[in-house]
């Protein structure tokens, strides 16, 4: 299906004719204000949600048990062994 040329577009370049530009001119300012409001609303909702979801204090009241030196040394050895295996491959 071939697109039929519009009276408001130049058939060779498909650019808007001066009549179309004149017809759209009164609505430009209102459209830009609407675009700004919708954009600001979208960005505001995004940042509100982002800041709300990053308040991760769910486990702040859970105490961390102390660890003795033997367990700490064992964990360090296991960590180094695992790291050396990964870097060796």
C-alpha positions as CSV (number, residue, x, y, z in Angstrom):
1,X,0.0,0.0,0.0
2,X,1.4,3.3,-1.1
3,X,1.1,6.3,1.2
4,X,-1.0,9.0,-0.3
5,X,0.6,12.4,-0.1
6,X,-1.0,14.8,2.3
7,X,-2.0,18.4,1.4
8,X,0.1,19.5,4.4
9,X,3.3,17.8,3.3
10,X,5.6,18.5,0.3
11,X,5.3,15.4,-1.9
12,X,9.0,15.4,-2.8
13,X,10.6,16.0,0.6
14,X,7.7,15.0,3.0
15,X,8.4,18.1,5.0
16,X,5.5,20.2,6.5
17,X,4.2,22.9,4.3
18,X,3.9,26.5,5.6
19,X,0.1,25.9,6.0
20,X,0.8,23.0,8.4
21,X,3.3,25.0,10.3
22,X,0.8,27.8,10.8
23,X,-1.9,25.4,11.9
24,X,0.4,23.8,14.6
25,X,1.9,27.1,15.9
26,X,-0.9,28.0,18.4
27,X,-0.6,24.6,20.1
28,X,3.2,24.5,20.4
29,X,3.4,26.3,23.8
30,X,0.7,24.2,25.4
31,X,2.2,21.0,24.1
32,X,5.6,21.9,25.5
33,X,4.1,22.8,28.9
34,X,2.3,19.4,28.9
35,X,5.5,17.6,27.9
36,X,7.4,19.4,30.7
37,X,4.7,18.4,33.3
38,X,4.6,14.8,32.1
39,X,8.4,14.6,32.0
40,X,8.7,16.1,35.5
41,X,6.1,13.8,36.9
42,X,7.7,10.7,35.4
43,X,11.2,11.7,36.7
44,X,9.8,12.6,40.1
45,X,8.0,9.3,40.5
46,X,11.2,7.5,39.4
47,X,13.4,9.2,41.9
48,X,10.9,8.9,44.7
49,X,10.6,5.1,44.0
50,X,14.4,4.8,43.7
51,X,15.0,6.6,47.1
52,X,12.2,4.6,48.8
53,X,13.6,1.3,47.7
54,X,17.1,2.0,48.7
55,X,16.2,2.5,52.4
56,X,17.2,-1.0,53.2
57,X,17.1,-1.2,57.0
58,X,15.3,-4.5,57.3
59,X,18.0,-6.2,59.3
60,X,19.4,-3.3,61.3
61,X,18.0,-4.8,64.5
62,X,19.6,-8.2,64.0
63,X,22.7,-8.5,66.1
64,X,25.9,-9.9,64.5
65,X,27.4,-12.6,66.7
66,X,31.0,-12.2,67.6
67,X,33.5,-14.5,65.9
68,X,36.6,-15.9,67.6
69,X,40.1,-15.7,66.2
70,X,40.3,-19.4,65.2
71,X,37.1,-19.2,63.1
72,X,38.4,-16.0,61.5
73,X,41.7,-17.6,60.6
74,X,39.9,-20.6,59.1
75,X,37.6,-18.4,57.1
76,X,40.6,-16.4,55.8
77,X,42.4,-19.6,54.7
78,X,39.3,-20.9,52.9
79,X,38.9,-17.5,51.2
80,X,42.5,-17.5,50.0
81,X,42.3,-21.1,48.8
82,X,39.1,-20.3,46.8
83,X,40.7,-17.2,45.4
84,X,43.8,-19.0,44.3
85,X,41.7,-21.7,42.6
86,X,39.8,-19.1,40.7
87,X,42.9,-17.2,39.6
88,X,44.6,-20.4,38.6
89,X,42.0,-21.5,36.1
